[in-house]
Amino acid sequence: MSIIAEAHDFLQVFSDGSVKRFEPPIITASVELENGYRSKDVIIDSSKPISARIFLPETPGSTALLPVLVYFHGGGFCIGSTTWCGYHYFLGDLSVTSRSIIMSIDYRLAPEDRLPIAYDDCFSSLDWLSCQGDSDPWLKRADLSLVFLSGDSAGANIAHNVALKALKYRLSHVQIRGLLLIHPYFGSEKRTETEMADGADGDVKMNDMFWRLSLPKGSTRDHFACNFQMEKLSELTWHQFPAVVVYVAGLDFLKERGIMYAELLKKKEVEVTLVEAEGESHVYHVFHPESEATRLLQSQMSEFMTHYF
């Protein structure tokens, strides 16, 4: 049995189809108040399985409803979890900064479950959210008229596609007010200048591997899940698309993809803002959740959400 795909320290895929994942440090949820928030894990669908970690900020003396940010982790659709330390601390602190309930989704991963499974799992989390107000004491405080979708890397890709599904199926029980996409993970058969630059070869090969493992079998990188320009949408759909903020990192070789995505939205007359973190790398907020740059990102995200309250 041989290794046919590998992401060092994270993933090995073997010739018999089996997969071995190497998890980085994780953290257990705690309903006890810690750093201004509480957290707990919930089951969305045990048959698949799909779960989530919910973060509830402390709001002394207030019982007002809170906005909800639904977050999708990154990892090339093949790795990642809301239990990873970086995600836990980043999202817990963001719930405090933004004074919002955050629900971070653990969806099924490729290559065992290829796209569009991740899209379907994450879309189903919105249905689950809408049904919990009477049974979950934390979600009784959720204002479903103020829902935001967010994610990093592949999770940003998921947020985009979940928003499209919400429009397609006329989702009405939650109102998606905006998308906050961090270092979105898109691609195409045609390379960008950055992807062809000296020194990018290792990153490009790794991304190609993740796309090969996650796209439907037989698909190329011009499948709509990878190449957003291949998605055929009516002008009416674009006019109904929520406001978007796209965060890119100056040292991220995927920066061009984020800029191209923002330019497409602008051309379609979607309200879009592009924000760059100069001198930062891809998903720096996960690897350095307490850095000054991460604190700035959390503040920027909070300001974007507040604009739509």
N, C-alpha and C positions, 0 to 999 in steps of 0.2 A: 504494500500500500504506500503510495507516494504522495507528497504534498504538491498540489496543483495550483494553489494560490496562497499567499501569505502576506500579512501585514505585521511586521515585527513587533512583538510584545502585545499584540492584540488578537490576531486571528490566523488560523491555519485551516485550509480546506483540503480534504484528501480525495484521492482518486475514486474511492468508493462512495463519495457523496457526503461523508461525515464531516462535521465541523467542530473545531476546538477553539474556544475563546478564552483569552487570558484577561481577566478583569483587573483593572487598576483598583486602588483603594476605594472602598465604598463606605457609606455611612447609613446607619439605621435611622428611620424616622422617629421623632419623639413628640408626643402630645404635650410634654412639659415645655413651658416657655423657655426659649433659648435665643439669645441675640435679637429679641423683639418679635419672634414668630414661633408658631407651632407647626408641626408637620405630621402627616400620617399617610399610610399607604391604603389604597382601596382597590377592589377588584371591579373592573368594568365588564369583562366577559371572561369567565373562567374556562370556557370551552376553547378559546383560541390560543393562548390566553392574552388578554389585554389588561393592564393595570395602570395605576396612576399614583403619583405622590402629590398630595395637596399641601400647600403652604398657606397658613392663616396668620396675618400680622396682628400684633396686639394693638387694640384701639381703645385705650382707657376712656371710660365714660361715654362711649359711643356705641350705638346699636344700629347705625345707619347701614344701608346696603352698600356693598363694595363691588367695584368693577372686577371682572374676571379675565385673567390672561391665561390662555391655553398654550402650553409650550411643548414643542417637539424637539427632542434631542438630535444631535448630528451623529455622524459615524459612517457615512457612505452607504446608509441603509443596511449595513452589515454588522455594525458594532454599536456600543453606546447604551447607556441606561440612566434613568433619572436618579438611580442610587449612587452613581459615581460622585465622589466628594466634590469635584469641581462644579457639577451641576447643582448639587444640593446647596452648597454655600452661595453660589451665584443667585439662584432662584429664591432662596430664603431671604437673602438681603434685599433682592429686588422687590419682594412682597412688602417689605417694610418701607423702602424708599417710595414705592408707587402707591402704597396703601391699597393693595389689591389682593384678591385671592388668586393664587397661581395653581393651576392643575397641570402637572407635567406628565406626559403620556409615555408609557413603555409599550410600544407596538411590536408586532412580530418582525423578525429580521430576515434578510436575505443571507445566503442563497437558499435557505430552507423555504422561505416564503418571499417570492419575488414580487416586485411591483406589478399591479397596483395594490397589493395587500396592505402595505404601510399606509397608503392613502385611505383605504377603506376602514382600517382600524382606527385611524385618527379622526376620521369623519364620524364614526360611530360614537366616539367619546363625547361629541356635542349632544347627541341624542341622550346619552346617559346623563350628562350634566343637567339637561332640562328636566329630568325625571326625579332628581334627588332633593329638590327643595323641601319636600314634606318629610323626608326620612333622614336626611343628614343634617345634624345641627350646625355644622360649619357652612354648608352650602345654602342654608336658609338665609344667609347674609349675602348671597350672590345676586347681583343685579344683572339679569340675563339680557337686559337692554344695553349693557355696556360690556360686550365681550370682545377681546382682542386675541388674535392668533400670532404666535411668535415661534421662533426656532432658529437654530444655527446650522449652517452648512446644509446637510441633507434635510435637517429639520425645517430650514427656511424653505426649501423646495416643497416639503410636505405642506407647510402653511399655505403656500401659493395654491397648491392643488386642492387642498381642503376648502379654501375660499371659493374656488371654481365649482366644486361639487355642491357647496351650499347654495350657490346661485342656480346651478342646474336643477337641483331638486327643490328649489324654493323654500329653503329652510327658514322657518318663521318663528320657532319657539326660542331661538337665541338670535340676538342682533349683533352681527359682526361689525364693529365700528372701525377697525383698522388692523393692518398687518405690520409687524415689526420683524423684518427679516435681517438676520445677522450673517454676513458672509455667505450669501446663497450659493448653493451647489448646483450648477447647471453645466452643460457642455454641448458639444456637437462634433460631428466628424471633422469639420474644419477647425483647425487650431487657431487660437488667438496669438497675437504677437508675443505676449508674455509666456504662453505655453511653449512657444518655439525658441524662447531666449536661452542663452547659455546658462546651465545650472538648474534648469527646470525639469530636466529629463526624469529624475527620480520621482518628483511629485506627479508628473503627467502619467507615468507608468502605474503609479499607485492608484490614481483616479480612474484610469482605464480599467484596472482590475476590479475596482468596486463597481463600476458601471457594468462590467461584464457579468459580475455575480448577481447584480440586483435587477437589471432590466429583464423583461420577458425573453425567454430563450429565442434566439434567432434575430433579435432586434439589434439595430446599430445605435450609435450615439445620436442619431437624428430622430429617435423615438421621442414623442412629445414629452415624456417624463424627464428626459435629459435636455432636449433642445426646446425651450419654451416657445420659440418662434414657429414650431410645427403645430402648435395647438390652434385649431381653427375655431375662433369664437366670433359670434355676431357682435356688431357694434353696440347693440343693446346690452349685451353681457358686460362689455368693457365699461359702459356708462354706469353700470350698477356696481362695479368693482369697488371695494372699500379703499379708503386712503391707505397709502403705504409709505413706510420709511425703510430705506435700504441702508444698512450699515456695511461698509467695506473697510478693509485693513490695508494700510499702505504697503506692507511687505508680503501680502497674500497674493500668490500667483493667480488666484481666482478672482482677484479684484476686478479685472476687465469684465468678467461674466456678470458681476453685480451691477456694474455701470451700464452694460448693454441691456440688462433687464429693466433698470430704471428708465433708460432712454425709450424702450418700447412702451412702457406704461405712460410716459409723458406724451408720446406720439398718439396713444389711444385716449388721451385726455383724462387719464386717471390722476388723481391728486397724489403726487409722489415727491418725497424728499430724499436726497442722497447725503449721507454723512460719512466722512472718512476719518479713521483713527490713524494718523500718520505715525510711521515707525513701529506699527504693531503687526503681528503675524496672525495667521488663520486661527480662529476660535481662541484667542488669547484669554478671553474671559473665563474659559473652562480650565485652562492650565494655570491661570493666575487670578483666581476669583477675588482676591483682596488687593489687587494692584490699583494704582491711581487711575490707570486707563479704564479698568473695569468699573470703578466707582463713577467715572465720568459717563460711561455707557449706561449704567443704571439710571443716572440722573437724566440723561437724554431720553431714554425710553419712558421714564415717568412723565417728562414734559410733553412728549408726544401723546401719551394717553390722556393726560389732563386736558389737552386741547379739545378732546372730543367728549368730555363729560357734559 
